[in-house]
């Protein structure tokens, strides 16, 4: 129970179905991890009180589990390290992978519970003896993209009660139930970057200022100076601080020589990318290339492609049409209709 409306309604639906429920919130970071003064109330503490209020109203036991050490290492640490290497990570995927569906599953098992249930908008079913992850029925709320790393064991012990609801239906249930968070807005920021200033948190964690370097074009010509590679991501064109005759976009970030490459819009497009470790939800890679649709960012519609599994566990993805701003560190997730085949982190932009 995150303190939001989705997980609150998920708990109610399970109770209504006759399940024995235990509410919990994961404490994932402290004020200092997010660069917030100790004298201020951290937003995560407000969320705990909201979750506790709903649990009390539902009449279920409630606890806060302190997973902050693991979160600091596996999520915040990966976030900081990635940006310092010129990679743009997705911390929500890492949190699902390491915290909700690893640490929390282990805690649930220890306490004698059969399932972990969350407020994600996605569905789980069984087909041909395998557990299958599917999109939510409401395409505007579907969160299957951030769940691609789940394996068969995790899917077997996870429930997504909201998978067939719209957000409007969820809020209506919360209002009818008298939940304190029925009208609470959805969170838009990364939880440990509440003000959206990623660079400040990275500099706080590393203890040093990002080093300025050169903006260059694809031929190596110097176009100006940047303020540290942590402040840029592929596809960006605002906030460059340059006065060039034509609009330029970030097309590459080279951490080895602290260089940010800029180019015209057409240089953002790639038809082929590589994923270093492709996770197949079915548990094994197919023997042949797979026709499917792939999305390379959360809000992008998936695009026709072929996936070519490789012997090292990675995969080459070739799109039917070039895609804009494929970004190392972001996830490429493959779909067959409503079914998630799997996915992985983009490691290389090819042609």
C-alpha positions, 0 to 999 in steps of 0.5 A, a space after each residue: 500500500 503506497 498511500 495512493 488510491 490504486 493500492 487502497 482499492 486493490 486491498 478493498 477488492 481482495 477483502 470483498 473477494 474473501 481474501 485474508 489481507 495484510 497491508 504494508 508500505 515499503 519505506 524506501 528512502 530517507 530525507 537525506 537520500 532525496 536531498 530534503 532537509 531533516 526538518 521537513 516532512 518527507 512526502 513518503 511519511 505522508 503516504 504512510 499515514 494515508 495508507 495506515 488510514 485506509 488499512 484502519 478503515 478496512 480493518 486489516 493489520 498494517 506495517 511499514 517494512 524498512 527496505 531503505 538499505 536495499 533501495 539505496 544500493 539497487 535503485 538509487 545507486 544504479 540511478 546515479 551510476 547510470 547517469 554518470 556513465 551517460 545512460 538514462 535509467 528507469 528507476 521504477 522498473 528497477 524498484 519493481 524488479 528488486 523491491 516489490 517482486 523480490 524483497 517484498 515477495 520474500 517478506 510475504 513468504 516469511 509471514 505466511 502469505 501466498 500472494 503479493 498484491 499491488 495497485 498496478 494496472 496489468 493482468 496475469 493469466 495462465 496459458 499452456 501451463 505458463 503464467 502470462 503477463 498481459 496489458 490492462 484493459 484500460 490502455 491509458 493506464 496500462 503499466 505492463 511496460 514496467 513489469 516486464 522483468 517478472 518471472 514465472 515464480 513471481 507471476 504465480 504469487 502476484 495479484 493485480 486486482 485493478 487490471 480490468 478497471 479504468 482509473 475512473 472506476 477505481 476512484 469511484 470505488 475509493 469515494 464510495 468506500 470513504 478513503 482519505 486518498 480517493 482524490 489524491 493525484 497520481 505521483 508524476 515524479 521519481 519518488 526520491 527526486 520529488 522536485 524533478 532535479 535529478 542532477 542535484 540528487 546525483 551530485 549529492 550522492 557522489 559528493 562532487 559536481 558534474 564536470 563540464 565538457 564539450 558539445 560536439 557534432 557527429 564529425 567532432 566539431 566543437 559547438 560549445 560547452 555543456 554543464 555535465 553529462 548527467 544533465 542530458 539525455 538523448 532526444 533533448 533539445 531544450 536547456 542546452 544553453 547554446 545559440 545555434 542557427 538550427 535546432 540541435 538535439 542530443 544524439 549521443 552521450 560519451 562518458 569516456 571523454 565527457 562529450 555530448 553529441 548534438 545533431 539535427 532531428 533526423 540523426 535521432 532515428 535508429 532502426 536497430 538496437 541491442 538489449 544486453 540481457 533480454 528477459 523472456 517471461 516464459 523462462 526461455 528464449 525462442 530458437 528463431 527470430 520473433 515477430 512482435 511489437 516493441 516499445 522503447 519508452 513508457 508512453 510510446 505505442 509499441 512498434 512492429 519489429 523482429 527480435 533476434 535472440 543471441 547466444 549470450 542472452 542478449 537480443 538484437 531488435 530490428 524495427 520495421 521503421 526507424 524509431 526516434 530517440 532510442 536511449 541506452 538505459 531505457 527498456 525495450 519491451 516486446 508484446 504479442 497482442 496484449 501479452 508481454 513477451 519480455 524485455 530488457 535494457 537498451 545497451 547499444 544503438 546500432 543503425 
